[in-house]
Structures are given as structure tokens and as C-alpha cells.
Amino acid sequence: MSNYLAIATVTAALQQILHAPVKSAVPGANVGFSRPDGTSATSGPLVNVYLYQVTPNAAYRNADLSTRRSDGSLVQKPQAALDLHYLFTFHGDDKQLEPQRMLGAVASTLHTQPLLSTQNIQAAATQYSFLAGSGLDSQVERVKFTPTALSLEEFTKLWSAFFQIEYTLSAAYQASLVLIESDDAPQEALPVSARNVYVLPFRRPTIIQVTSQAGVAQPILASSTLLVQGQNLLAPLTLVRVGNAVVTPSTVLDKAIILPVPPSLAAGVQGLQVVQELQIGTPAQPHSGFESNVVPFVLHPIIVPQTATASQISVNVTPVAQAGQRAALLLNEATSPPPPAPAAYTFALAPLASSTNTLNFKLTNVKSGGTKYFIRVTVDGAESPLDLDPSSLTFGPTVTIA
């Protein structure tokens, strides 16, 4: 496979191919490969070969993928597949039609011999010693030259790139393709000792909704049991990813999964996803399989008021409030006094510096004197439940500020 010297070797080999027929067409003519300068009076008849553009080859540009394993080790040598675009300019005595005679010689030669031969490449490496070892002569895919049909507008744009240079009779050719391979040596793996082939139907699990097993309208608490409803949920190995935890559910049916809320889950909005792993290999080991869509749900905190004074309220919160979470206290006067409306207050804490199950809220300008308040706490926007039915065993919670 060729290396980084391949591009220059193509240009040098092209000079080797054209030198003899151009000199035969116009005695004394030469073949060069410098930037077109539009002059030929001092240098004599000349065919100038100029590489003006390099583009990726569409057929081979991704043929080397993938080049690396998931751990970053090399699987195969990366290679760049390139097409080279050349501009031939013809300089000579227009009265003797030298540019046109040389153009005819170039067109005839590249039509007769469109492929670079090993001999051409080796001759170029001999003449230009710095091109030795390019590896282009061992490239399986031979470099082929084909004329490029450029319109007058395209030629105009191309020549406009050469500042203050007058147009000279020219022709465009494409050399395809050059494969440049990296010098990195891949790490060879051991040969495969056994092969396992598995055929499975594509049954992607789908989650429709996540609710509390106690009822759709009931809040999801740390003590709740989750009911996951959907389709294609049952598999030989079904797991549930809740937040950052991956758990094995207690009950799995094709359209429902039942599992308790993981104890490590923090209050707030959480995502739930069904993961169906595949037991493959010898011996069988769990591998990545099918994953469902992710459905959010809100885990509400549960609070127990501890102390309440006109300056501070402390509450215990479950689950434990995590570092970085934001908490706020909501107070609403429980009595119904005459106008104005019942008092309401909100007190927010800065993001928590560490995990804690006790939240202390400083109070300011709170109506006291035995005033009773409904109390709620939000953790990352998830609000603790509040029961407003006086006959209920779970009425409240409330606090009284003396």
C-alpha cells in the first residue's frame, strides 16, 4: 500500500509518461510541474502539469471503517482514498501551433495509456530519489487518468485563482485513485476459536406510562411501588434503568412491570427505561440488547416537621436530599381569617453543599402568635404531598408557629 509520498509520485510518473511523446510532437519541448506562469518565450515549448485540487474518492472514502476497537486499539491501518485533479497548460509558439500539437500528444498518450504502470512509477523514483519507497507501485488499484469536462465558466473560475496570469491553452485530467495508508501497525487479535450465530425477532420494548401502583392520580414516593405499562416488556432478561440505578424488577409481564422505587433514587424528575439484555456467548453472558424509550416521572419527597419557631423550621425529608439539589419551603395559612387572604410564604435554600435528610429553613416576617400553616417542601421542583381532607388520617402536614 502506498504512503504519504504517493501523491508526488503520481505527478513525477505523469512527467515520465508524457516526456517522450511531447518531445516527439514538438522538438525540444519539456514537461514540468510548476505553478502555471503563462510564459514560454524564455523556456521554450513546455507542457506544465499542475496539481490544483485533491478530493476524497467517493467509492473508497469509508472502505477502511472501522479502524479501531472500542478500547482505542487499532484494528486495521487507516487509509485515505483520494482523487487528484491536474491542470495541463501548454506553452509554445502559437504561430507554429506548438501548444495545440503538444495538447494532441498528451490527449493521445493518456487515452492510449491511461494507467500508471509499475515501470513508470519506478522510473520516477529513480529520477527523483526522494520519492523512493512510496509504495505506489504495489498498490492493487492502479491510478487511472481520465479527462475532466470543464465548462468555460469552470475554466474561468479556475484561472481566476492564478493572480495576474493570462489564460493559456489548457486541459484538465483526474487521477483516480490514490490510497495513502498510515504507518501505524495494528494489534492483531487471536484467531476466533468458536462462532455463535443468533437470530432474534426485533421486538423493541415500548413504555406507555409510569405510575404508582396505588393509582394513576397518586404521587410517587420513596415507599411507592412503580407500575410500568407498555408493550413487548417481557424478555428472558429484563432490567429497568431508573435514574443511575439498574434494578431487576419483581414482576415482569409483556405489558406491565412492577418494581419498588430504588432506595438510592433522589427526589425530583427521574427517567425510567426498560433494558432487555441478551444471553449470548459460550458460556452465555449478558450483552447489550434492546432498550425502550425513556419515560420521565416525578419522585416526590416525604417530609416530617421537627421544630417550628418564628425564625426557623426544620423538617426531615425522605429520600435524602442530595448535594447540589435545590430545596424550598412553602407555608400556607391553614385558617380562613376575614380579608385579606390567608398568608403564604416561600423560603428557598442555596444548592445543598452535602447530602442530608434534615433541612433547616430560616424564616423572616412570618405571621406567628399560634398561627397554623400547611407545610410543603420542594426538592428540585418535586413537591411533597399535602392532604387537605380534615377527616383523613394523613391530613396535613401542618405546623403551628407560636
TORKOL-4160 file (C-alpha; in steps of 0.2 Angstrom, whole numbers, padded with zeros to 4 digits, m for minus):
402
<pt num="1" X="0000" Y="0000" Z="0000"/>
<pt num="2" X="0006" Y="0017" Z="m0004"/>
<pt num="3" X="0011" Y="0030" Z="0009"/>
<pt num="4" X="0012" Y="0049" Z="0010"/>
<pt num="5" X="0024" Y="0050" Z="m0005"/>
<pt num="6" X="0011" Y="0043" Z="m0017"/>
<pt num="7" X="0004" Y="0060" Z="m0022"/>
<pt num="8" X="0020" Y="0067" Z="m0028"/>
<pt num="9" X="0025" Y="0050" Z="m0036"/>
<pt num="10" X="0009" Y="0051" Z="m0047"/>
<pt num="11" X="0015" Y="0069" Z="m0053"/>
<pt num="12" X="0033" Y="0063" Z="m0056"/>
<pt num="13" X="0027" Y="0047" Z="m0065"/>
<pt num="14" X="0015" Y="0058" Z="m0076"/>
<pt num="15" X="0030" Y="0068" Z="m0082"/>
<pt num="16" X="0039" Y="0051" Z="m0086"/>
<pt num="17" X="0024" Y="0046" Z="m0097"/>
<pt num="18" X="0022" Y="0062" Z="m0106"/>
<pt num="19" X="0040" Y="0067" Z="m0109"/>
<pt num="20" X="0044" Y="0057" Z="m0125"/>
<pt num="21" X="0028" Y="0060" Z="m0134"/>
<pt num="22" X="0028" Y="0078" Z="m0131"/>
<pt num="23" X="0046" Y="0080" Z="m0137"/>
<pt num="24" X="0041" Y="0070" Z="m0152"/>
<pt num="25" X="0027" Y="0081" Z="m0156"/>
<pt num="26" X="0037" Y="0097" Z="m0154"/>
<pt num="27" X="0056" Y="0095" Z="m0154"/>
<pt num="28" X="0065" Y="0102" Z="m0139"/>
<pt num="29" X="0049" Y="0103" Z="m0128"/>
<pt num="30" X="0049" Y="0099" Z="m0110"/>
<pt num="31" X="0037" Y="0093" Z="m0097"/>
<pt num="32" X="0037" Y="0102" Z="m0080"/>
<pt num="33" X="0026" Y="0103" Z="m0064"/>
<pt num="34" X="0027" Y="0121" Z="m0058"/>
<pt num="35" X="0013" Y="0133" Z="m0055"/>
<pt num="36" X="0007" Y="0140" Z="m0072"/>
<pt num="37" X="0016" Y="0156" Z="m0075"/>
<pt num="38" X="0009" Y="0160" Z="m0093"/>
<pt num="39" X="0027" Y="0162" Z="m0100"/>
<pt num="40" X="0036" Y="0151" Z="m0113"/>
<pt num="41" X="0046" Y="0163" Z="m0123"/>
<pt num="42" X="0062" Y="0161" Z="m0112"/>
<pt num="43" X="0060" Y="0142" Z="m0108"/>
<pt num="44" X="0054" Y="0135" Z="m0124"/>
<pt num="45" X="0040" Y="0124" Z="m0128"/>
<pt num="46" X="0033" Y="0117" Z="m0112"/>
<pt num="47" X="0019" Y="0106" Z="m0105"/>
<pt num="48" X="0016" Y="0111" Z="m0087"/>
<pt num="49" X="0007" Y="0098" Z="m0076"/>
<pt num="50" X="m0001" Y="0107" Z="m0061"/>
<pt num="51" X="m0010" Y="0098" Z="m0046"/>
<pt num="52" X="m0023" Y="0111" Z="m0042"/>
<pt num="53" X="m0036" Y="0100" Z="m0031"/>
<pt num="54" X="m0037" Y="0085" Z="m0021"/>
<pt num="55" X="m0054" Y="0077" Z="m0017"/>
<pt num="56" X="m0060" Y="0061" Z="m0007"/>
<pt num="57" X="m0064" Y="0047" Z="m0018"/>
<pt num="58" X="m0082" Y="0043" Z="m0016"/>
<pt num="59" X="m0081" Y="0024" Z="m0018"/>
<pt num="60" X="m0067" Y="0021" Z="m0006"/>
<pt num="61" X="m0068" Y="0035" Z="0007"/>
<pt num="62" X="m0075" Y="0024" Z="0020"/>
<pt num="63" X="m0069" Y="0007" Z="0015"/>
<pt num="64" X="m0057" Y="0006" Z="0029"/>
<pt num="65" X="m0070" Y="0008" Z="0043"/>
<pt num="66" X="m0069" Y="0004" Z="0057"/>
<pt num="67" X="m0051" Y="0006" Z="0060"/>
<pt num="68" X="m0051" Y="0005" Z="0079"/>
<pt num="69" X="m0060" Y="m0005" Z="0093"/>
<pt num="70" X="m0070" Y="0002" Z="0107"/>
<pt num="71" X="m0054" Y="0002" Z="0118"/>
<pt num="72" X="m0045" Y="0013" Z="0105"/>
<pt num="73" X="m0033" Y="m0001" Z="0099"/>
<pt num="74" X="m0030" Y="m0002" Z="0080"/>
<pt num="75" X="m0040" Y="m0015" Z="0070"/>
<pt num="76" X="m0033" Y="m0011" Z="0053"/>
<pt num="77" X="m0022" Y="0003" Z="0045"/>
<pt num="78" X="m0032" Y="0019" Z="0041"/>
<pt num="79" X="m0031" Y="0024" Z="0023"/>
<pt num="80" X="m0036" Y="0040" Z="0014"/>
<pt num="81" X="m0043" Y="0037" Z="m0003"/>
<pt num="82" X="m0040" Y="0052" Z="m0014"/>
<pt num="83" X="m0043" Y="0059" Z="m0032"/>
<pt num="84" X="m0030" Y="0070" Z="m0039"/>
<pt num="85" X="m0036" Y="0084" Z="m0051"/>
<pt num="86" X="m0022" Y="0091" Z="m0063"/>
<pt num="87" X="m0022" Y="0106" Z="m0075"/>
<pt num="88" X="m0011" Y="0104" Z="m0090"/>
<pt num="89" X="m0005" Y="0120" Z="m0098"/>
<pt num="90" X="0003" Y="0121" Z="m0115"/>
<pt num="91" X="0016" Y="0135" Z="m0119"/>
<pt num="92" X="0024" Y="0137" Z="m0135"/>
<pt num="93" X="0025" Y="0147" Z="m0152"/>
<pt num="94" X="0006" Y="0149" Z="m0157"/>
<pt num="95" X="0012" Y="0153" Z="m0175"/>
<pt num="96" X="0019" Y="0135" Z="m0176"/>
<pt num="97" X="0004" Y="0129" Z="m0167"/>
<pt num="98" X="0015" Y="0121" Z="m0154"/>
<pt num="99" X="0003" Y="0122" Z="m0139"/>
<pt num="100" X="m0010" Y="0113" Z="m0149"/>
<pt num="101" X="0002" Y="0100" Z="m0156"/>
<pt num="102" X="0008" Y="0096" Z="m0138"/>
<pt num="103" X="m0011" Y="0095" Z="m0132"/>
<pt num="104" X="m0014" Y="0082" Z="m0145"/>
<pt num="105" X="0001" Y="0072" Z="m0140"/>
<pt num="106" X="m0005" Y="0072" Z="m0121"/>
<pt num="107" X="m0023" Y="0068" Z="m0126"/>
<pt num="108" X="m0017" Y="0053" Z="m0137"/>
<pt num="109" X="m0005" Y="0047" Z="m0124"/>
<pt num="110" X="m0016" Y="0047" Z="m0109"/>
<pt num="111" X="m0030" Y="0039" Z="m0120"/>
<pt num="112" X="m0018" Y="0025" Z="m0126"/>
<pt num="113" X="m0010" Y="0023" Z="m0109"/>
<pt num="114" X="m0022" Y="0029" Z="m0095"/>
<pt num="115" X="m0015" Y="0018" Z="m0081"/>
<pt num="116" X="0001" Y="0021" Z="m0072"/>
<pt num="117" X="0012" Y="0006" Z="m0074"/>
<pt num="118" X="0025" Y="m0001" Z="m0062"/>
<pt num="119" X="0039" Y="0004" Z="m0074"/>
<pt num="120" X="0033" Y="0022" Z="m0074"/>
<pt num="121" X="0032" Y="0023" Z="m0055"/>
<pt num="122" X="0049" Y="0015" Z="m0053"/>
<pt num="123" X="0057" Y="0027" Z="m0066"/>
<pt num="124" X="0050" Y="0042" Z="m0057"/>
<pt num="125" X="0058" Y="0036" Z="m0041"/>
<pt num="126" X="0074" Y="0033" Z="m0049"/>
<pt num="127" X="0075" Y="0051" Z="m0056"/>
<pt num="128" X="0068" Y="0059" Z="m0040"/>
<pt num="129" X="0077" Y="0049" Z="m0026"/>
<pt num="130" X="0067" Y="0057" Z="m0013"/>
<pt num="131" X="0052" Y="0048" Z="m0019"/>
<pt num="132" X="0059" Y="0031" Z="m0016"/>
<pt num="133" X="0049" Y="0019" Z="m0005"/>
<pt num="134" X="0032" Y="0027" Z="m0009"/>
<pt num="135" X="0024" Y="0010" Z="m0011"/>
<pt num="136" X="0013" Y="0016" Z="m0026"/>
<pt num="137" X="0020" Y="0003" Z="m0037"/>
<pt num="138" X="0012" Y="m0011" Z="m0025"/>
<pt num="139" X="m0005" Y="m0003" Z="m0024"/>
<pt num="140" X="m0018" Y="m0015" Z="m0030"/>
<pt num="141" X="m0029" Y="m0002" Z="m0038"/>
<pt num="142" X="m0020" Y="0006" Z="m0052"/>
<pt num="143" X="m0020" Y="0025" Z="m0054"/>
<pt num="144" X="m0030" Y="0030" Z="m0070"/>
<pt num="145" X="m0031" Y="0046" Z="m0079"/>
<pt num="146" X="m0047" Y="0052" Z="m0087"/>
<pt num="147" X="m0051" Y="0069" Z="m0095"/>
<pt num="148" X="m0062" Y="0081" Z="m0085"/>
<pt num="149" X="m0075" Y="0090" Z="m0094"/>
<pt num="150" X="m0074" Y="0108" Z="m0088"/>
<pt num="151" X="m0086" Y="0121" Z="m0094"/>
<pt num="152" X="m0080" Y="0138" Z="m0100"/>
<pt num="153" X="m0087" Y="0145" Z="m0083"/>
<pt num="154" X="m0077" Y="0132" Z="m0073"/>
<pt num="155" X="m0061" Y="0136" Z="m0083"/>
<pt num="156" X="m0064" Y="0154" Z="m0080"/>
<pt num="157" X="m0066" Y="0152" Z="m0061"/>
<pt num="158" X="m0050" Y="0140" Z="m0061"/>
<pt num="159" X="m0039" Y="0153" Z="m0070"/>
<pt num="160" X="m0045" Y="0167" Z="m0059"/>
<pt num="161" X="m0036" Y="0159" Z="m0045"/>
<pt num="162" X="m0020" Y="0162" Z="m0053"/>
<pt num="163" X="m0017" Y="0181" Z="m0050"/>
<pt num="164" X="m0012" Y="0192" Z="m0065"/>
<pt num="165" X="m0009" Y="0177" Z="m0076"/>
<pt num="166" X="m0016" Y="0177" Z="m0094"/>
<pt num="167" X="m0025" Y="0162" Z="m0100"/>
<pt num="168" X="m0015" Y="0148" Z="m0109"/>
<pt num="169" X="m0022" Y="0133" Z="m0118"/>
<pt num="170" X="m0026" Y="0120" Z="m0105"/>
<pt num="171" X="m0034" Y="0104" Z="m0102"/>
<pt num="172" X="m0040" Y="0096" Z="m0085"/>
<pt num="173" X="m0037" Y="0077" Z="m0080"/>
<pt num="174" X="m0042" Y="0067" Z="m0065"/>
<pt num="175" X="m0031" Y="0054" Z="m0057"/>
<pt num="176" X="m0041" Y="0041" Z="m0048"/>
<pt num="177" X="m0037" Y="0034" Z="m0036"/>
<pt num="178" X="m0023" Y="0036" Z="m0023"/>
<pt num="179" X="m0024" Y="0026" Z="m0007"/>
<pt num="180" X="m0012" Y="0033" Z="0007"/>
<pt num="181" X="m0010" Y="0021" Z="0021"/>
<pt num="182" X="m0005" Y="0025" Z="0039"/>
<pt num="183" X="0012" Y="0018" Z="0046"/>
<pt num="184" X="0003" Y="0013" Z="0062"/>
<pt num="185" X="0004" Y="m0006" Z="0065"/>
<pt num="186" X="m0012" Y="m0014" Z="0070"/>
<pt num="187" X="m0013" Y="m0025" Z="0086"/>
<pt num="188" X="m0018" Y="m0042" Z="0079"/>
<pt num="189" X="m0031" Y="m0052" Z="0090"/>
<pt num="190" X="m0030" Y="m0071" Z="0092"/>
<pt num="191" X="m0040" Y="m0081" Z="0079"/>
<pt num="192" X="m0058" Y="m0085" Z="0083"/>
<pt num="193" X="m0059" Y="m0102" Z="0091"/>
<pt num="194" X="m0078" Y="m0103" Z="0090"/>
<pt num="195" X="m0093" Y="m0094" Z="0082"/>
<pt num="196" X="m0110" Y="m0092" Z="0088"/>
<pt num="197" X="m0124" Y="m0086" Z="0077"/>
<pt num="198" X="m0141" Y="m0079" Z="0084"/>
<pt num="199" X="m0156" Y="m0075" Z="0075"/>
<pt num="200" X="m0169" Y="m0065" Z="0085"/>
<pt num="201" X="m0185" Y="m0055" Z="0080"/>
<pt num="202" X="m0184" Y="m0037" Z="0083"/>
<pt num="203" X="m0196" Y="m0033" Z="0097"/>
<pt num="204" X="m0191" Y="m0016" Z="0104"/>
<pt num="205" X="m0200" Y="m0013" Z="0121"/>
<pt num="206" X="m0210" Y="0002" Z="0122"/>
<pt num="207" X="m0216" Y="0011" Z="0138"/>
<pt num="208" X="m0233" Y="0020" Z="0138"/>
<pt num="209" X="m0233" Y="0027" Z="0156"/>
<pt num="210" X="m0226" Y="0025" Z="0173"/>
<pt num="211" X="m0237" Y="0027" Z="0188"/>
<pt num="212" X="m0239" Y="0022" Z="0206"/>
<pt num="213" X="m0247" Y="0005" Z="0209"/>
<pt num="214" X="m0258" Y="0014" Z="0221"/>
<pt num="215" X="m0267" Y="0023" Z="0207"/>
<pt num="216" X="m0263" Y="0035" Z="0192"/>
<pt num="217" X="m0268" Y="0050" Z="0202"/>
<pt num="218" X="m0257" Y="0045" Z="0217"/>
<pt num="219" X="m0240" Y="0054" Z="0219"/>
<pt num="220" X="m0224" Y="0043" Z="0218"/>
<pt num="221" X="m0215" Y="0042" Z="0234"/>
<pt num="222" X="m0199" Y="0033" Z="0240"/>
<pt num="223" X="m0211" Y="0020" Z="0248"/>
<pt num="224" X="m0221" Y="0018" Z="0232"/>
<pt num="225" X="m0221" Y="0003" Z="0220"/>
<pt num="226" X="m0220" Y="0008" Z="0202"/>
<pt num="227" X="m0231" Y="0001" Z="0188"/>
<pt num="228" X="m0223" Y="0002" Z="0171"/>
<pt num="229" X="m0236" Y="m0001" Z="0157"/>
<pt num="230" X="m0231" Y="m0004" Z="0139"/>
<pt num="231" X="m0228" Y="m0017" Z="0126"/>
<pt num="232" X="m0215" Y="m0030" Z="0122"/>
<pt num="233" X="m0209" Y="m0028" Z="0140"/>
<pt num="234" X="m0206" Y="m0047" Z="0144"/>
<pt num="235" X="m0189" Y="m0055" Z="0139"/>
<pt num="236" X="m0178" Y="m0068" Z="0146"/>
<pt num="237" X="m0168" Y="m0055" Z="0155"/>
<pt num="238" X="m0177" Y="m0039" Z="0158"/>
<pt num="239" X="m0169" Y="m0025" Z="0168"/>
<pt num="240" X="m0175" Y="m0007" Z="0172"/>
<pt num="241" X="m0164" Y="0008" Z="0172"/>
<pt num="242" X="m0171" Y="0021" Z="0184"/>
<pt num="243" X="m0160" Y="0037" Z="0186"/>
<pt num="244" X="m0142" Y="0030" Z="0188"/>
<pt num="245" X="m0148" Y="0013" Z="0195"/>
<pt num="246" X="m0151" Y="m0003" Z="0186"/>
<pt num="247" X="m0163" Y="m0015" Z="0195"/>
<pt num="248" X="m0171" Y="m0032" Z="0192"/>
<pt num="249" X="m0190" Y="m0030" Z="0193"/>
<pt num="250" X="m0200" Y="m0041" Z="0205"/>
<pt num="251" X="m0214" Y="m0044" Z="0192"/>
<pt num="252" X="m0212" Y="m0044" Z="0173"/>
<pt num="253" X="m0226" Y="m0046" Z="0161"/>
<pt num="254" X="m0227" Y="m0042" Z="0142"/>
<pt num="255" X="m0237" Y="m0027" Z="0145"/>
<pt num="256" X="m0233" Y="m0022" Z="0163"/>
<pt num="257" X="m0218" Y="m0022" Z="0175"/>
<pt num="258" X="m0220" Y="m0020" Z="0194"/>
<pt num="259" X="m0205" Y="m0014" Z="0205"/>
<pt num="260" X="m0202" Y="m0004" Z="0221"/>
<pt num="261" X="m0194" Y="0013" Z="0220"/>
<pt num="262" X="m0175" Y="0010" Z="0221"/>
<pt num="263" X="m0169" Y="0016" Z="0238"/>
<pt num="264" X="m0154" Y="0026" Z="0230"/>
<pt num="265" X="m0166" Y="0037" Z="0220"/>
<pt num="266" X="m0166" Y="0056" Z="0223"/>
<pt num="267" X="m0181" Y="0066" Z="0224"/>
<pt num="268" X="m0185" Y="0076" Z="0208"/>
<pt num="269" X="m0188" Y="0071" Z="0189"/>
<pt num="270" X="m0181" Y="0054" Z="0185"/>
<pt num="271" X="m0181" Y="0044" Z="0169"/>
<pt num="272" X="m0186" Y="0026" Z="0168"/>
<pt num="273" X="m0180" Y="0014" Z="0154"/>
<pt num="274" X="m0183" Y="m0005" Z="0151"/>
<pt num="275" X="m0167" Y="m0014" Z="0146"/>
<pt num="276" X="m0168" Y="m0031" Z="0138"/>
<pt num="277" X="m0151" Y="m0040" Z="0139"/>
<pt num="278" X="m0146" Y="m0055" Z="0128"/>
<pt num="279" X="m0138" Y="m0070" Z="0135"/>
<pt num="280" X="m0125" Y="m0075" Z="0121"/>
<pt num="281" X="m0108" Y="m0082" Z="0120"/>
<pt num="282" X="m0100" Y="m0098" Z="0127"/>
<pt num="283" X="m0103" Y="m0099" Z="0142"/>
<pt num="284" X="m0118" Y="m0087" Z="0140"/>
<pt num="285" X="m0115" Y="m0069" Z="0146"/>
<pt num="286" X="m0127" Y="m0054" Z="0146"/>
<pt num="287" X="m0124" Y="m0042" Z="0132"/>
<pt num="288" X="m0132" Y="m0026" Z="0126"/>
<pt num="289" X="m0149" Y="m0030" Z="0118"/>
<pt num="290" X="m0165" Y="m0020" Z="0116"/>
<pt num="291" X="m0169" Y="m0003" Z="0125"/>
<pt num="292" X="m0185" Y="0005" Z="0126"/>
<pt num="293" X="m0189" Y="0024" Z="0126"/>
<pt num="294" X="m0186" Y="0034" Z="0141"/>
<pt num="295" X="m0201" Y="0040" Z="0151"/>
<pt num="296" X="m0200" Y="0053" Z="0165"/>
<pt num="297" X="m0209" Y="0053" Z="0182"/>
<pt num="298" X="m0208" Y="0064" Z="0197"/>
<pt num="299" X="m0202" Y="0056" Z="0214"/>
<pt num="300" X="m0210" Y="0067" Z="0227"/>
<pt num="301" X="m0201" Y="0069" Z="0244"/>
<pt num="302" X="m0210" Y="0065" Z="0261"/>
<pt num="303" X="m0207" Y="0077" Z="0275"/>
<pt num="304" X="m0209" Y="0076" Z="0294"/>
<pt num="305" X="m0209" Y="0093" Z="0303"/>
<pt num="306" X="m0197" Y="0093" Z="0318"/>
<pt num="307" X="m0197" Y="0111" Z="0325"/>
<pt num="308" X="m0206" Y="0127" Z="0321"/>
<pt num="309" X="m0202" Y="0144" Z="0328"/>
<pt num="310" X="m0205" Y="0161" Z="0321"/>
<pt num="311" X="m0187" Y="0161" Z="0315"/>
<pt num="312" X="m0184" Y="0143" Z="0309"/>
<pt num="313" X="m0192" Y="0127" Z="0303"/>
<pt num="314" X="m0183" Y="0111" Z="0302"/>
<pt num="315" X="m0190" Y="0096" Z="0293"/>
<pt num="316" X="m0184" Y="0078" Z="0290"/>
<pt num="317" X="m0185" Y="0073" Z="0271"/>
<pt num="318" X="m0186" Y="0056" Z="0263"/>
<pt num="319" X="m0177" Y="0052" Z="0252"/>
<pt num="320" X="m0161" Y="0060" Z="0257"/>
<pt num="321" X="m0158" Y="0077" Z="0249"/>
<pt num="322" X="m0143" Y="0076" Z="0238"/>
<pt num="323" X="m0128" Y="0088" Z="0236"/>
<pt num="324" X="m0132" Y="0101" Z="0223"/>
<pt num="325" X="m0151" Y="0099" Z="0224"/>
<pt num="326" X="m0162" Y="0114" Z="0227"/>
<pt num="327" X="m0175" Y="0115" Z="0241"/>
<pt num="328" X="m0188" Y="0127" Z="0246"/>
<pt num="329" X="m0201" Y="0128" Z="0260"/>
<pt num="330" X="m0219" Y="0133" Z="0256"/>
<pt num="331" X="m0231" Y="0139" Z="0270"/>
<pt num="332" X="m0249" Y="0142" Z="0268"/>
<pt num="333" X="m0260" Y="0149" Z="0282"/>
<pt num="334" X="m0272" Y="0135" Z="0287"/>
<pt num="335" X="m0286" Y="0146" Z="0295"/>
<pt num="336" X="m0298" Y="0156" Z="0285"/>
<pt num="337" X="m0297" Y="0174" Z="0293"/>
<pt num="338" X="m0308" Y="0188" Z="0286"/>
<pt num="339" X="m0300" Y="0198" Z="0272"/>
<pt num="340" X="m0286" Y="0200" Z="0267"/>
<pt num="341" X="m0282" Y="0182" Z="0260"/>
<pt num="342" X="m0273" Y="0169" Z="0270"/>
<pt num="343" X="m0254" Y="0172" Z="0272"/>
<pt num="344" X="m0242" Y="0162" Z="0261"/>
<pt num="345" X="m0223" Y="0161" Z="0261"/>
<pt num="346" X="m0209" Y="0154" Z="0251"/>
<pt num="347" X="m0191" Y="0151" Z="0258"/>
<pt num="348" X="m0178" Y="0144" Z="0247"/>
<pt num="349" X="m0161" Y="0137" Z="0251"/>
<pt num="350" X="m0145" Y="0138" Z="0241"/>
<pt num="351" X="m0140" Y="0122" Z="0232"/>
<pt num="352" X="m0135" Y="0109" Z="0246"/>
<pt num="353" X="m0117" Y="0108" Z="0249"/>
<pt num="354" X="m0119" Y="0089" Z="0255"/>
<pt num="355" X="m0132" Y="0076" Z="0256"/>
<pt num="356" X="m0144" Y="0077" Z="0271"/>
<pt num="357" X="m0161" Y="0071" Z="0277"/>
<pt num="358" X="m0163" Y="0087" Z="0288"/>
<pt num="359" X="m0167" Y="0104" Z="0280"/>
<pt num="360" X="m0167" Y="0120" Z="0290"/>
<pt num="361" X="m0176" Y="0135" Z="0284"/>
<pt num="362" X="m0173" Y="0152" Z="0291"/>
<pt num="363" X="m0190" Y="0162" Z="0292"/>
<pt num="364" X="m0192" Y="0181" Z="0291"/>
<pt num="365" X="m0208" Y="0192" Z="0294"/>
<pt num="366" X="m0219" Y="0176" Z="0296"/>
<pt num="367" X="m0236" Y="0179" Z="0305"/>
<pt num="368" X="m0235" Y="0170" Z="0321"/>
<pt num="369" X="m0245" Y="0170" Z="0338"/>
<pt num="370" X="m0251" Y="0152" Z="0336"/>
<pt num="371" X="m0254" Y="0153" Z="0318"/>
<pt num="372" X="m0257" Y="0136" Z="0309"/>
<pt num="373" X="m0249" Y="0133" Z="0292"/>
<pt num="374" X="m0249" Y="0119" Z="0279"/>
<pt num="375" X="m0231" Y="0115" Z="0276"/>
<pt num="376" X="m0224" Y="0108" Z="0260"/>
<pt num="377" X="m0206" Y="0106" Z="0253"/>
<pt num="378" X="m0200" Y="0105" Z="0235"/>
<pt num="379" X="m0184" Y="0097" Z="0231"/>
<pt num="380" X="m0178" Y="0100" Z="0213"/>
<pt num="381" X="m0196" Y="0105" Z="0209"/>
<pt num="382" X="m0204" Y="0089" Z="0216"/>
<pt num="383" X="m0216" Y="0094" Z="0229"/>
<pt num="384" X="m0220" Y="0084" Z="0245"/>
<pt num="385" X="m0239" Y="0078" Z="0245"/>
<pt num="386" X="m0252" Y="0088" Z="0255"/>
<pt num="387" X="m0268" Y="0081" Z="0261"/>
<pt num="388" X="m0282" Y="0094" Z="0263"/>
<pt num="389" X="m0296" Y="0082" Z="0270"/>
<pt num="390" X="m0298" Y="0086" Z="0289"/>
<pt num="391" X="m0306" Y="0068" Z="0291"/>
<pt num="392" X="m0291" Y="0059" Z="0283"/>
<pt num="393" X="m0278" Y="0051" Z="0294"/>
<pt num="394" X="m0265" Y="0059" Z="0283"/>
<pt num="395" X="m0272" Y="0077" Z="0285"/>
<pt num="396" X="m0258" Y="0090" Z="0283"/>
<pt num="397" X="m0244" Y="0090" Z="0287"/>
<pt num="398" X="m0246" Y="0106" Z="0297"/>
<pt num="399" X="m0236" Y="0117" Z="0309"/>
<pt num="400" X="m0240" Y="0130" Z="0322"/>
<pt num="401" X="m0229" Y="0145" Z="0324"/>
<pt num="402" X="m0231" Y="0152" Z="0342"/>
